[in-house]
Amino acid sequence: MRVDLRGSAAPGVSALAAGVGVAVTVGVLEFARVTLSDGLGPNEIQRGLLLVCAVYAAIGLVAGSICWAGRRIALAPAAAFAALVVIASAGAESRPILRLAGVALGYVALRIGAVVLDRFAALPRARLASSAALLAIAGVCALAAQALPAYGPRWALGAAVAAAGGAVLVWTPRVRGSALLLAVTALALVWQGSQHVQRLAPSVKPAPNAPSVLLVTIDTLRADRVGAYGYDAARTPNLDALAKQGVLFRNAYAHSRFTGPSHASILTGLLPSTTGFVVNHQPLDAKYATVAERFQEAGFLTAAFPSSYTTTTRSTGLPARFQAVDDDLREHSRFPEATFRCVAVRPLERLIKGASTWPSYRPAADTTSRAIRFLEANARAPMFAWVHYFDPHLPYKPPAELRDPSADLADGDWYQLSAGQKRAIVQDPKRVQGMRELYDAEIAYVDRELGRLVEAARSTAPAGGLLIVVTSDHGEPMGDHGHFWVRDLYDATLHVPLIVAPASLAHAAPRVVEEDVRLVDLAPTLLALAGAPALSGIDGRSLAPLVAGESEAEPREVIAVSEPEPDEFAGRAAAIRRAGWKLIRMAADLDAPGRWSDAREDLFDVATDPAETANLAATRADVVAELAPRLPKGWSAPAAATITPEERERLRELGYLQ
């Protein structure tokens, strides 16, 4: 080594300063990358930068100290960089062979760094300065590319490539090792910047005056607990305002009692019996397209903000169909979640945040803030954003200011209670009413956050305006048919709110639609109203004519199915709603796939008996004979999913497994 600082007046200080300087510089660049891509606020940046600087400085300090102790002062910068390489490549790996590979890669980085440092001594200062300047420009341009709006120019990436190439050309003569290292570093910066742009930039431009589309799904929201649907005690001013501004569908119905399959129907326009996606934790088959792909083909930016484990990529695969996804449910109260994407901080996440890093859901306020941050970072770009709120689902833990101070939050932990404790609640009318009030408070909480979201979405919408659709995946029985917080195929579960507020009143005047509609109708409706390509071969039918005030001659047939979860001792069930009648057929045992010889049948005249109180199956055999053949039979049983202990715990917390 020709470069050696042992003659320095303070070699220890030189080694420590060099190690810390290199490590902190890398850390700041990494944090700048995640900050630009996530659009963090000033307070989040301050907290995140503090943690990053502290962690990276500690790594540099250790590397510098080792070099000082080994009397290899000149190796301190390379040692710090090599330590970061080891952490990045092996820090999160549990397999020994990969950890060894990471250490080997760190050693290679150390040797390459030593060669580069050795070349510094012989390199003319002018060439070194010009190369460093060009490399800095390349890095800045690559980082700037990540901050560009999705529809902005791509000049930053071009400038980054040009600057990196110039740096390599200036430094190339007779210093091949350093030129190679520089080229790899520059290309890494450019690649990281390009990933964000390629992921968000559309392949085509959207149509002139294309609107943005905001789809909001509120988990477990019964239609009859919303003010616009006639509930006098409702605290839903924002939902009610949207209903007055747009089209309220009085009779909208879900196709499943489960969150994952229901959302799959919303996003694909296909019935659960068609896709075979009938239980939670069963990813949608890749052969089925979603509205996200169609919107992207039309030049829209697509983004997903799910709020429960049963809607995440891990569980359903649905968010992965979107270009931008935020399904990290963790509450990063001390440090922004983007901080933990820095390589040296990532291994410390569990230590900093504790063992339970993946809760089963996140609160509405957190989801709203993340969605708003994305909307503001991509203002005026036509987009399709799906925002999912989970809070009306058990457990009920609404904010203190929205609930009765005397409310018993222990009752809201329904899934954690024993059978005896649950029985004590349902046998006490006051406690049942207390649970219902907690449920209403959760709805009020989501409605408040919906107001924030809609305000931000409207303020950032493009010239084409904003189309808003609000619905739910299913309802919640609270004593209906003797069922307490156990979902079924009665309307307490299947009847959901549906509000469509078009981007322009030219498309529709405010009205109430009484016809039966289905969640599978939403996918073609969203695409039709936004002018995006249609999905082919689907079960749904666009609601655009009804939104425009037209009438339909052909009534819509509502199909719903129920498949037992792995730990659930129940049989299959299917329901059909058609021309004022509803038939529910339930298998009596688990071993009756596709056959119903011992099934129970419930038939209701829902036109005159909307509460489904009088079973007419025995007296109206003619109606049963007409509807029964239209029920789905023998749909494909779900493939046995491999559920990890953590995933099982998440599903158990949400009441889906025992």
Secondary structure, 3 states (H helix, E strand, C coil): CCCCCCCCCCHHHHHHHHHHHHHHHHHHHHHHHHHHHHCCCHHHHHHHHHHHHHHHHHHHHHHHHHHHHCCCHHHHHHHHHHHHHHHHHHCCCCCHHHHHHHHHHHHHHHHHHHHHHHHHCCCCHHHHHHHHHHHHHHHHHHHHHHHCCCCCCCHHHHHHHHHHHHHHHHHCCCCHHHHHHHHHHHHHHHHHHHHHHHHHCCCCCCCCCCCEEEEEEECCCCHHHCHHHCCCCCCCHHHHHHHHHCEEEEEEECCCCCHHHHHHHHHHCCCHHHHCCCCCCCCCCCCCCCHHHHHHHCCCEEEEECCEHHHCCCCCCCHHHCCEECCCCCCCCCCCHHHHHCCCCHHHHHHHHCCCCCCCECCHHHHHHHHHHHHHHCCCCCEEEEEEECCCCCCCCCCHHHCCCCCCHHHHCHHHCCHHHHHHHHCCHHHHHHHHHHHHHHHHHHHHHHHHHHHHHHHHCCCCCEEEEEECCCCCCECHHHCECCCCCCHHHHEECEEEECCCCCCCCCEEEEEEEEHHHHHHHHHHHHCCCCCCCCCCCCCHHHHCCCCCCCCCCEEEEECCCCCCCCCCEEEEEECCEEEEEECCCCCCCCCCCCCEEEEEECCCCCCCCCCCCCCCHHHHHHHHHHCCCCCCCCCCCCCCHHHHHHHHHCCCCC
